[in-house]
Each structure stands twice: as C-alpha cells, then as structure tokens.
Amino acid sequence: MQSRPCAKELRSSLSSCLLFAHGLDAIHTERLRSTTHSSVVMDPVSERGNNGREVLLLQNLCLKFISENFQRVKLPSSTTTNEEQKFNLKFLQKKYSTYFIEEAKRLMGRSAKLDNSYFLFLLNGYETKVDMSIFPKAYWPAVVERVKEVGHGFHEVNFKQDIRSSDSPSFKEVEEFVNEILPHLPNVKTLDLTESCNDTTLEIISLNCLKLEKLIIDKCSVTNMGLKNLCPLPLEPNLIEVKHPNVKYLSLLYVNDVQEGIGIILQNMPSLEVVMHHDVHNILYELHDMNRNLERKYNLTSLRIYSDKLQRNNLIDILNLFSDICPNIKQLQLPLETEEELYLCLKFKNLEDFSAHSLWELDLNEFLHSKTGILQRLLLDNFSLSIPVLIRNCPKLKSLHLKNVTFQNFEYDITLPSLSDLETLFLVNFDFNDDLVQKSVINILSSSQTRNSNKKLNCLKLHECVIDINFLQLVLSTCSNLKTVSFYNCWEITFDDIENLGKSFSDIKIDFADDYDIW
C-alpha cells in the first residue's frame, strides 16, 4: 500500500508543478498565437477537442495538483527569501487566480477544510474581480484583514450569497460583513450586493466608493432615506460640497416602497444611464405630471415598461414624455397594443435595442423602414413582418430574437445586403413544416454568411419549435461558422439526433437547453 506523501515531499512537488505550469503556459500562449485558424477552442486551463471532450494536458495536471493540495500544505509565503518561489507564486496569482477561485468553490461543495493561506492567496493585488461569496463565515475575519491590504486593487466585487441553506449566515450577518469590507474598496467600479445591503451600506458606499459605476442592490432592505444618502443633494448656504459616486447603472429589482428615493436619485444623480426597477416609468411620469413646469433632461439610455405596472391609457403620454426628457434612450422594452404606440417609439432617435410584445400582431415593416441602419438588437413577440424588409433596413443587427412572429410572403432578392454583424439568432414557437417559415429562416441564415469569418452567426437557439432532422442538417450546413446550437422543448429532436449531429458537425456544440427566457 502506497503511503501518503509528507509535507516536505508535497512542497517539493508543488514547486515543481509551479515551474511546469509556468513553462507550459508560455508554450500554450505561443501556440495560440501561431494557430490563428484552429478549430480547437481553448481556455487558459483546459482544451477541448472537436468532440467537446476535455483534452488532458500536463498543464491541467499541474494546476489541479496545486489546487487540491492547498488544504494539506501551506502555500509558500510571499515573504519567502526564495526568489524562484516568489516568482512562481506571483505567476500563479497573475494568471490563474480565477481558476483557483473556481476550484475553491468546488472544494467548498465537498465540505473540504481549507487553510487560510488559500484565501489569502486568492485575495491578491493582481485579481481585480473578486467573488466574496466563496468565503465561508468562519474565514470572514481573515478576509477582512486581507482586504485592508489589497482591497484598493479590486474593481468588481460580488457579495451575492446563498443564504437559504441551513448552515448559511443570516441576512444581518452578511450585511455586517459587507459593511466591514466596503470602506477598503476605494477603486471598486462594480458591486453586486443582492440581498446583502441596508441603509448603512449605502451610506458607507457614498463615503468610500467614489469610483463606483455599477451598483446592484436587488432584493435588499433599503429605504427612501438610504437611497437619498447615496446621491448628492442641492447644497444649503455655507455647506461644503461632499463628493459622491457617479453611478451609471443602478439595479433595485424586487425592492419595494422606494419610489420617493428613486425619484430623488433620478433628479440628483445626472450620471445615471440605467435604473432597473419595475416602476421607473411611473415615477418619472408622476413627477412631471405633478409639476408641469419641471424642465429636466435625464441621461437615461434604457427604458423598460412592464405590462403589470402599466395603465394602458398612460402609455401614449409616457412615450411622449420620455422621448422629450430622455433623448439618449438606446434600449426600449415595452408591450404595444396600437399602431399609434408603435409610431411613438420612432421618436426615440438613438434607439438601438428594441424589445416589444404586440398584443394584436402589429405590422412592423414601416417601423423598420423608419429605423434604417440604426437597430442592433431586436426582440419581437407576436408581430408580422417581411424578412427582406428586416434584412434591408437592419444591416447592423447583432442579435435577433423572434417569438410567435408571422412571416409575410416575399420573392427572393439577390440584391439584399448581408447581416454581416449578426451573432445570435433566437427562434421561439415556429413550425418548420411551413414552407414560408423555412424560406424566411433560410433567408436570414444565408444573409448572415459573409466572407469575414470573424463576423458570422455563431449562436442559434431553437425553442418550442417543430423541426425535423433533415431541415436541421440543412441549417447547420448553411451556417459555416456556427459554434453553438441549443434546443428547448423541440420534441421531434431526440438524444440520438443530437449525438449523430455532433458526429457530422463536430465543430459545433449541440445540446438541449435547461430553460429559456425570451426577454
């Protein structure tokens, strides 16, 4: 029976693996540079062949050995006098912190007890994106002390915790942990505090995180007063101006009874471009409806109007108002019922991203004509349209999502421009036994195939569609640059079909999706 290696042997092995990983990384990088047209897709740690299976590399073995033995052998200290160890340690931190963070999550899932050195290694001055959720409560004191040293280098931090299991910390405990960390993140630009934020947290952010641009506080227990403290307010005489973060993106999904606070933020934080909350359109509408003389412009670039929060007779007034006070709107999502409402969407001159559900199958052709050359993303549910009209007027389209769309008959036109920028096509609830559906989809696919190999359609999603294997083979043959194809509730497609397609089209990842969200 083979005995377990002692700590000294493991240290020696770890050192060897550091050297192997370092040297092999250089070879790996050079091979990537020289293989510009390779069909093999590689990531920094592993490679996958054309059959989608992981190719076992010596580099993989070295990294896995290092990660799996962190809990048995303390990591060589960064203060070591051994220059080779220091050099290799820095190399691992610079190149593979993200990999080791994922390994930490895996080891946590197996309830492994990890040495503090593992977490101190992960929290370093090289990794700017940090997921605090991987650190169990028992390690929080050590994490706080480490962040005091290196937190100035963090740019994106996620505190989102899974606090529903029996051994998880409470909401209050998580909030207290967050509030201890935040004062030491002066350069953070993105914070995800989902279910981890209170009014005190917002006050700490306003005083310490002055470079913050994106703040997510979904499902948090914040109030109007907390939101008020987040933004600068008009100064009273003899008061010194206090700096506040210029947040561009603020998400408050599932946060209730904060309409007043959101209104204050919208009026006093001109940097805001996106505010994610189900009531934003009503808040601004009521604010201007109560004060007809209020002349304000907002820098919002996104407007989402949710059907369950909309009074139908207000939509026309809302669209007229927002097209005036928010001239920079690029993204618009809303339910539509009449042609007048659709026409008013044209007043948003900078519109690039249009997502709409039509209650009565509105004809979209005139809208597309009027938005020639501007639209980059379309998500359409229950509209009627002509594919040649779409192709001719949306040459910059990058993403196209179609659900329950009625295609209008057309004649083939060889003069149609190409959709050279189209990357994703998402089709929901189509019957491909219908000749017009087949003809329309093939026209889209054909238009997306250009000589520029870097700008071809690479992702196709077919959900709740009736499609047979023969037509699917035609689709895959038409799209030479497809990388992924997914199915959801396409009952005619079987596991055997997926396996056979995988053999015939080995460069494409073909699989069933777990679920989908058209929005």
C-alpha positions as CSV (number, residue, x, y, z in Angstrom):
1,M,0.0,0.0,0.0
2,Q,1.4,3.4,-1.0
3,S,1.9,5.9,1.8
4,R,0.7,9.4,1.6
5,P,3.5,11.9,0.8
6,C,4.8,14.0,3.7
7,A,4.5,17.8,3.8
8,K,8.2,18.2,2.6
9,E,7.5,16.0,-0.4
10,L,4.4,17.9,-1.3
11,R,6.2,21.2,-1.1
12,S,8.8,19.9,-3.5
13,S,6.0,18.6,-5.8
14,L,4.2,21.9,-5.6
15,S,7.4,23.8,-6.5
16,S,7.9,21.5,-9.5
17,C,4.3,22.0,-10.6
18,L,4.7,25.7,-10.4
19,L,7.7,25.5,-12.8
20,F,5.8,23.2,-15.1
21,A,2.7,25.3,-15.1
22,H,4.7,28.5,-15.8
23,G,6.8,27.0,-18.6
24,L,3.8,25.2,-20.2
25,D,1.8,28.5,-20.1
26,A,4.4,30.2,-22.2
27,I,4.3,27.3,-24.7
28,H,0.5,27.3,-24.6
29,T,0.3,31.1,-25.3
30,E,2.8,30.9,-28.2
31,R,0.8,28.0,-29.8
32,L,-2.4,30.1,-29.5
33,R,-0.6,33.0,-31.4
34,S,0.6,30.7,-34.1
35,T,-2.7,28.9,-34.6
36,T,-4.9,31.6,-35.9
37,H,-7.3,29.3,-37.9
38,S,-7.5,26.4,-35.5
39,S,-10.9,24.8,-35.0
40,V,-10.0,23.8,-31.4
41,V,-11.3,26.2,-28.8
42,M,-9.0,26.6,-25.8
43,D,-9.2,28.4,-22.4
44,P,-6.3,29.3,-20.1
45,V,-6.5,26.0,-18.2
46,S,-8.0,23.3,-20.4
47,E,-8.6,22.5,-24.1
48,R,-11.4,20.7,-25.7
49,G,-11.2,18.8,-28.9
50,N,-13.7,18.7,-31.7
51,N,-15.8,16.1,-29.8
52,G,-16.2,18.5,-26.9
53,R,-14.2,16.4,-24.5
54,E,-11.5,17.8,-22.3
55,V,-8.0,17.1,-23.5
56,L,-5.8,16.2,-20.6
57,L,-2.8,18.4,-20.6
58,L,0.3,18.3,-18.3
59,Q,-0.6,21.9,-17.5
60,N,-4.0,20.8,-16.3
61,L,-2.5,18.1,-14.1
62,C,0.0,20.6,-12.5
63,L,-2.8,23.2,-11.7
64,K,-5.2,20.5,-10.4
65,F,-2.4,19.1,-8.2
66,I,-1.6,22.6,-6.8
67,S,-5.2,23.4,-6.1
68,E,-6.1,20.1,-4.5
69,N,-3.1,20.2,-2.1
70,F,-3.6,23.8,-0.8
71,Q,-5.5,22.4,2.1
72,R,-2.7,20.0,3.1
73,V,0.4,22.1,2.5
74,K,0.6,25.8,3.4
75,L,1.3,28.0,0.4
76,P,4.9,29.3,0.4
77,S,4.7,32.7,1.9
78,S,5.1,35.7,-0.3
79,T,7.8,36.9,2.1
80,T,10.0,33.9,1.4
81,T,13.6,34.7,0.5
82,N,13.5,32.1,-2.2
83,E,13.3,34.2,-5.3
84,E,12.2,31.3,-7.5
85,Q,9.3,30.6,-5.2
86,K,8.3,34.3,-5.1
87,F,8.4,34.5,-8.9
88,N,6.3,31.4,-9.4
89,L,3.8,32.4,-6.8
90,K,3.3,35.8,-8.5
91,F,2.9,34.0,-11.8
92,L,0.1,31.8,-10.4
93,Q,-1.7,34.8,-8.9
94,K,-1.5,36.8,-12.1
95,K,-2.5,34.1,-14.5
96,Y,-4.7,31.6,-12.5
97,S,-6.5,33.4,-9.6
98,T,-9.8,32.9,-11.4
99,Y,-9.1,29.2,-11.9
100,F,-8.3,28.7,-8.2
101,I,-11.4,30.6,-7.2
102,E,-13.5,28.2,-9.2
103,E,-11.5,25.3,-7.6
104,A,-12.3,26.8,-4.1
105,K,-16.0,26.7,-4.9
106,R,-15.7,23.1,-5.9
107,L,-13.8,22.2,-2.8
108,M,-16.3,24.0,-0.7
109,G,-19.0,22.0,-2.3
110,R,-17.3,18.9,-0.9
111,S,-17.0,20.5,2.5
112,A,-13.3,20.5,2.4
113,K,-11.5,22.4,5.1
114,L,-9.1,24.8,3.5
115,D,-6.1,26.5,5.1
116,N,-6.4,30.3,5.5
117,S,-3.4,30.6,3.1
118,Y,-5.6,29.5,0.2
119,F,-7.9,32.5,0.7
120,L,-5.1,34.9,1.3
121,F,-3.6,33.7,-1.9
122,L,-6.8,34.3,-3.8
123,L,-7.2,37.8,-2.4
124,N,-4.1,39.4,-4.1
125,G,-3.2,42.6,-5.9
126,Y,-3.4,41.0,-9.3
127,E,-7.1,39.8,-9.4
128,T,-9.4,42.8,-9.8
129,K,-12.6,40.7,-10.0
130,V,-13.4,39.1,-6.7
131,D,-16.3,36.8,-5.6
132,M,-16.7,37.2,-1.9
133,S,-19.5,34.6,-1.8
134,I,-16.9,31.7,-1.9
135,F,-15.6,32.6,1.6
136,P,-17.4,30.8,4.4
137,K,-18.4,32.7,7.5
138,A,-15.5,31.2,9.5
139,Y,-13.0,32.8,7.2
140,W,-14.6,36.3,7.2
141,P,-12.3,37.8,9.9
142,A,-9.2,36.8,7.9
143,V,-10.8,38.0,4.7
144,V,-11.5,41.5,6.2
145,E,-7.9,41.8,7.3
146,R,-6.6,40.8,3.9
147,V,-8.9,43.2,2.1
148,K,-7.5,46.0,4.2
149,E,-4.2,45.3,2.5
150,V,-5.2,44.6,-1.1
151,G,-8.8,45.9,-1.5
152,H,-7.6,49.1,-3.2
153,G,-7.0,46.9,-6.3
154,F,-10.5,45.4,-6.6
155,H,-12.6,46.8,-9.4
156,E,-15.5,44.3,-9.4
157,V,-16.8,42.6,-6.2
158,N,-19.7,40.2,-5.8
159,F,-21.2,39.7,-2.4
160,K,-24.3,37.8,-3.5
161,Q,-24.7,35.0,-1.0
162,D,-26.7,31.8,-0.9
163,I,-28.4,32.3,2.4
164,R,-31.2,29.7,2.1
165,S,-29.4,26.6,3.3
166,S,-29.4,25.6,7.0
167,D,-25.7,26.4,7.5
168,S,-25.7,29.7,5.7
169,P,-25.2,33.1,7.5
170,S,-28.2,35.3,8.2
171,F,-29.1,38.4,6.2
172,K,-27.9,40.5,9.1
173,E,-24.6,38.7,9.3
174,V,-23.9,39.1,5.6
175,E,-24.8,42.8,5.7
176,E,-22.4,43.3,8.6
177,F,-19.6,41.5,6.7
178,V,-20.3,43.7,3.6
179,N,-20.2,46.8,5.7
180,E,-16.8,45.9,7.1
181,I,-15.3,45.3,3.7
182,L,-16.7,48.3,1.7
183,P,-14.6,51.0,3.4
184,H,-11.5,49.3,2.0
185,L,-12.6,49.3,-1.7
186,P,-11.8,52.9,-2.8
187,N,-11.4,52.0,-6.5
188,V,-14.3,49.5,-6.9
189,K,-16.4,50.1,-10.1
190,T,-18.9,47.3,-9.8
191,L,-20.7,46.0,-6.7
192,D,-23.3,43.2,-6.6
193,L,-24.9,43.4,-3.2
194,T,-28.0,41.3,-4.0
195,E,-29.7,40.5,-0.6
196,S,-26.7,42.0,1.1
197,C,-27.4,45.7,1.6
198,N,-29.1,48.1,4.0
199,D,-29.2,51.8,4.5
200,T,-25.9,51.8,6.4
201,T,-24.3,50.0,3.4
202,L,-25.4,52.8,1.1
203,E,-24.0,55.5,3.4
204,I,-20.7,53.6,3.5
205,I,-20.7,53.4,-0.3
206,S,-21.4,57.1,-0.7
207,L,-18.4,58.0,1.5
208,N,-15.8,55.4,0.4
209,C,-16.6,54.0,-3.1
210,L,-16.3,57.2,-5.1
211,K,-15.4,55.5,-8.3
212,L,-18.4,53.2,-8.3
213,E,-20.2,53.0,-11.7
214,K,-22.5,49.9,-11.3
215,L,-24.4,49.0,-8.2
216,I,-26.8,46.1,-7.9
217,I,-28.9,46.0,-4.7
218,D,-31.7,43.7,-5.8
219,K,-33.9,42.2,-3.1
220,C,-32.3,44.4,-0.4
221,S,-33.9,46.0,2.7
222,V,-33.1,49.6,1.7
223,T,-35.4,52.6,2.3
224,N,-36.0,56.0,0.7
225,M,-33.7,57.6,3.3
226,G,-30.9,55.2,2.3
227,L,-31.2,56.0,-1.4
228,K,-31.3,59.7,-0.5
229,N,-27.9,59.3,1.2
230,L,-26.4,57.7,-1.9
231,C,-26.6,60.8,-4.0
232,P,-25.5,64.4,-3.8
233,L,-28.3,66.8,-2.9
234,P,-28.6,70.6,-3.5
235,L,-26.3,72.4,-1.1
236,E,-27.6,74.7,1.6
237,P,-25.8,78.0,2.1
238,N,-22.3,77.8,3.8
239,L,-22.1,74.0,3.4
240,I,-19.1,72.3,1.9
241,E,-19.8,70.0,-1.1
242,V,-19.2,66.4,-0.3
243,K,-18.2,64.0,-3.1
244,H,-20.4,61.1,-4.1
245,P,-20.1,58.2,-6.5
246,N,-21.2,58.9,-10.1
247,V,-23.2,55.7,-10.6
248,K,-24.2,54.9,-14.2
249,Y,-26.1,51.6,-13.6
250,L,-28.4,51.1,-10.6
251,S,-30.5,47.9,-10.2
252,L,-33.2,47.8,-7.5
253,L,-35.2,44.8,-8.7
254,Y,-37.7,43.5,-6.1
255,V,-37.1,46.4,-3.8
256,N,-40.5,47.8,-2.7
257,D,-41.7,51.2,-1.3
258,V,-38.7,53.2,-2.6
259,Q,-40.4,55.3,-5.3
260,E,-39.6,58.6,-3.5
261,G,-36.0,57.6,-3.1
262,I,-35.7,56.6,-6.8
263,G,-37.2,60.0,-7.7
264,I,-34.6,61.8,-5.6
265,I,-31.8,59.8,-7.2
266,L,-33.0,60.4,-10.7
267,Q,-33.1,64.2,-10.1
268,N,-29.8,64.5,-8.3
269,M,-27.5,61.9,-9.9
270,P,-27.1,63.0,-13.6
271,S,-24.6,60.3,-14.3
272,L,-27.3,57.6,-14.2
273,E,-27.9,55.8,-17.5
274,V,-29.7,52.7,-16.4
275,V,-32.1,52.3,-13.5
276,M,-33.5,48.8,-13.2
277,H,-36.8,48.9,-11.2
278,H,-40.3,48.0,-12.2
279,D,-41.7,51.5,-11.5
280,V,-39.2,53.9,-13.1
281,H,-41.6,54.9,-15.9
282,N,-44.4,55.7,-13.4
283,I,-42.0,57.5,-11.0
284,L,-40.8,60.0,-13.7
285,Y,-44.3,60.3,-15.3
286,E,-45.9,61.2,-12.0
287,L,-43.0,63.6,-11.1
288,H,-43.5,65.6,-14.3
289,D,-47.3,65.3,-14.2
290,M,-47.5,66.9,-10.8
291,N,-45.0,69.6,-11.8
292,R,-45.9,70.6,-15.3
293,N,-43.2,73.4,-15.3
294,L,-40.4,71.0,-14.4
295,E,-37.9,71.2,-17.3
296,R,-35.4,68.4,-16.8
297,K,-33.4,66.2,-19.1
298,Y,-32.1,62.8,-18.0
299,N,-29.1,60.8,-19.3
300,L,-31.0,57.5,-19.1
301,T,-30.2,55.2,-22.0
302,S,-32.7,52.4,-21.1
303,L,-36.4,52.4,-20.6
304,R,-38.3,49.2,-19.6
305,I,-42.1,49.4,-19.2
306,Y,-43.6,46.3,-17.6
307,S,-47.1,45.3,-18.6
308,D,-48.2,44.6,-15.0
309,K,-47.1,48.1,-13.9
310,L,-48.7,49.9,-16.8
311,Q,-52.0,51.7,-17.1
312,R,-52.9,51.4,-20.8
313,N,-54.3,54.9,-21.1
314,N,-51.0,56.3,-19.9
315,L,-48.6,54.7,-22.4
316,I,-49.0,57.3,-25.1
317,D,-48.3,60.1,-22.6
318,I,-45.4,58.2,-21.1
319,L,-43.8,57.7,-24.6
320,N,-44.3,61.3,-25.5
321,L,-42.8,62.4,-22.2
322,F,-39.8,60.1,-22.2
323,S,-38.9,60.9,-25.9
324,D,-38.5,64.5,-24.7
325,I,-36.9,64.3,-21.3
326,C,-34.7,61.2,-22.1
327,P,-33.2,62.0,-25.6
328,N,-30.4,59.4,-25.2
329,I,-32.6,56.3,-24.9
330,K,-31.0,53.4,-26.8
331,Q,-32.8,50.5,-25.3
332,L,-36.6,50.3,-25.2
333,Q,-38.7,47.4,-23.9
334,L,-42.5,47.6,-23.7
335,P,-45.9,46.0,-24.5
336,L,-47.7,47.5,-27.5
337,E,-51.4,47.5,-28.4
338,T,-51.9,50.1,-31.1
339,E,-50.2,51.5,-34.2
340,E,-50.0,54.9,-32.6
341,E,-48.0,53.4,-29.7
342,L,-45.6,51.8,-32.2
343,Y,-45.3,55.0,-34.1
344,L,-44.4,56.9,-31.0
345,C,-41.4,54.6,-30.5
346,L,-39.9,56.2,-33.6
347,K,-39.5,59.4,-31.5
348,F,-36.5,57.8,-29.8
349,K,-33.9,58.8,-32.3
350,N,-31.0,56.9,-30.8
351,L,-32.8,53.6,-30.4
352,E,-30.5,50.6,-31.0
353,D,-32.2,47.9,-28.9
354,F,-35.9,47.3,-29.3
355,S,-37.8,44.7,-27.4
356,A,-41.6,44.6,-27.7
357,H,-44.6,42.3,-27.3
358,S,-47.5,43.1,-29.6
359,L,-51.0,42.3,-28.2
360,W,-52.6,42.4,-31.6
361,E,-49.9,41.3,-34.1
362,L,-48.9,44.7,-35.4
363,D,-47.2,45.1,-38.7
364,L,-43.6,46.1,-38.1
365,N,-42.4,46.9,-41.6
366,E,-43.0,50.7,-41.5
367,F,-41.2,50.9,-38.2
368,L,-38.2,49.0,-39.7
369,H,-38.2,51.3,-42.7
370,S,-38.1,54.4,-40.4
371,K,-35.2,53.0,-38.3
372,T,-32.9,52.1,-41.3
373,G,-29.3,51.4,-40.3
374,I,-29.7,52.0,-36.5
375,L,-31.1,48.9,-34.8
376,Q,-28.6,46.4,-33.4
377,R,-30.8,44.2,-31.3
378,L,-34.4,43.1,-31.9
379,L,-36.6,41.0,-29.7
380,L,-40.1,40.7,-31.2
381,D,-43.1,38.8,-29.9
382,N,-46.3,38.4,-31.9
383,F,-45.5,40.8,-34.8
384,S,-46.0,40.5,-38.5
385,L,-43.0,41.4,-40.8
386,S,-41.2,40.8,-44.1
387,I,-37.8,39.2,-43.8
388,P,-36.4,41.2,-46.8
389,V,-37.6,44.4,-45.2
390,L,-35.8,43.4,-42.0
391,I,-32.6,42.5,-43.7
392,R,-32.5,45.6,-45.9
393,N,-33.2,48.0,-43.0
394,C,-31.2,46.4,-40.2
395,P,-27.7,45.8,-41.6
396,K,-26.1,46.4,-38.2
397,L,-28.2,43.8,-36.4
398,K,-26.2,41.8,-33.9
399,S,-28.9,39.8,-32.1
400,L,-32.4,38.8,-33.4
401,H,-35.0,37.1,-31.2
402,L,-38.3,36.2,-32.8
403,K,-41.2,34.6,-31.0
404,N,-44.7,33.9,-32.5
405,V,-43.8,36.1,-35.5
406,T,-45.9,35.8,-38.7
407,F,-43.7,36.0,-41.7
408,Q,-45.0,37.8,-44.8
409,N,-44.6,36.2,-48.2
410,F,-41.8,37.6,-50.4
411,E,-39.8,36.9,-53.5
412,Y,-36.1,36.2,-53.3
413,D,-33.9,39.2,-53.9
414,I,-30.3,38.7,-54.7
415,T,-29.5,42.4,-54.1
416,L,-30.3,42.2,-50.4
417,P,-27.4,43.3,-48.2
418,S,-25.8,40.9,-45.7
419,L,-26.4,40.7,-42.0
420,S,-22.6,40.6,-41.5
421,D,-22.8,41.6,-37.8
422,L,-25.4,39.1,-36.8
423,E,-24.1,36.8,-34.0
424,T,-27.2,35.3,-32.3
425,L,-30.5,34.1,-33.7
426,F,-33.2,33.0,-31.2
427,L,-36.4,31.4,-32.6
428,V,-39.3,30.5,-30.4
429,N,-42.5,28.7,-31.3
430,F,-42.1,28.2,-35.1
431,D,-43.4,25.3,-37.2
432,F,-40.7,24.5,-39.7
433,N,-43.1,22.3,-41.7
434,D,-44.4,25.6,-43.0
435,D,-42.7,26.4,-46.3
436,L,-42.8,30.2,-45.6
437,V,-41.2,29.7,-42.2
438,Q,-38.4,27.6,-43.8
439,K,-37.9,30.1,-46.6
440,S,-37.8,33.1,-44.2
441,V,-35.3,31.5,-41.7
442,I,-33.0,30.3,-44.5
443,N,-33.0,33.8,-45.9
444,I,-31.9,35.1,-42.5
445,L,-29.2,32.5,-42.2
446,S,-27.9,33.0,-45.8
447,S,-27.7,36.7,-45.3
448,S,-25.6,36.2,-42.1
449,Q,-22.9,34.3,-44.0
450,T,-20.1,36.7,-45.2
451,R,-16.5,36.4,-46.2
452,N,-15.4,38.0,-43.0
453,S,-15.1,34.8,-40.9
454,N,-15.0,36.9,-37.7
455,K,-18.5,38.2,-38.1
456,K,-20.6,35.2,-38.9
457,L,-23.6,33.9,-37.0
458,N,-22.2,31.7,-34.2
459,C,-25.2,31.0,-31.9
460,L,-28.5,29.5,-32.9
461,K,-31.3,28.8,-30.3
462,L,-34.4,26.9,-31.3
463,H,-37.0,26.7,-28.6
464,E,-40.5,25.2,-28.7
465,C,-40.1,24.7,-32.4
466,V,-41.4,21.9,-34.7
467,I,-38.4,20.9,-36.8
468,D,-37.2,17.7,-38.3
469,I,-33.7,16.4,-38.5
470,N,-33.4,16.9,-42.3
471,F,-34.1,20.6,-42.2
472,L,-31.8,21.0,-39.2
473,Q,-29.0,19.4,-41.2
474,L,-29.7,21.9,-44.0
475,V,-29.5,24.8,-41.4
476,L,-26.2,23.5,-40.0
477,S,-24.7,23.1,-43.5
478,T,-25.8,26.7,-44.4
479,C,-24.1,28.3,-41.4
480,S,-20.4,27.5,-41.7
481,N,-19.3,29.4,-38.6
482,L,-21.9,28.2,-36.0
483,K,-20.4,27.4,-32.6
484,T,-23.4,26.6,-30.5
485,V,-26.9,25.3,-31.2
486,S,-29.4,24.7,-28.4
487,F,-32.9,23.2,-28.3
488,Y,-35.7,23.6,-25.7
489,N,-39.0,21.7,-26.0
490,C,-38.3,20.7,-29.6
491,W,-39.9,17.3,-29.2
492,E,-39.0,16.0,-32.7
493,I,-35.3,16.2,-31.8
494,T,-34.1,13.2,-29.8
495,F,-30.9,12.5,-27.9
496,D,-29.8,10.2,-30.8
497,D,-30.3,13.1,-33.2
498,I,-28.1,15.3,-31.1
499,E,-25.4,12.6,-30.9
500,N,-25.5,12.0,-34.7
501,L,-25.4,15.7,-35.5
502,G,-22.4,16.0,-33.1
503,K,-20.5,13.5,-35.2
504,S,-21.4,15.1,-38.5
505,F,-20.8,18.7,-37.3
506,S,-18.0,18.2,-34.8
507,D,-17.0,21.9,-34.6
508,I,-20.5,22.9,-33.3
509,K,-21.6,22.4,-29.7
510,I,-25.1,21.0,-30.0
511,D,-27.2,20.3,-26.9
512,F,-30.5,20.7,-25.1
513,A,-31.1,23.9,-23.0
514,D,-32.4,23.7,-19.5
515,D,-34.8,26.6,-20.0
516,Y,-35.2,29.9,-21.7
517,D,-36.2,33.4,-21.1
518,I,-37.1,35.3,-24.3
519,W,-36.7,38.6,-22.5
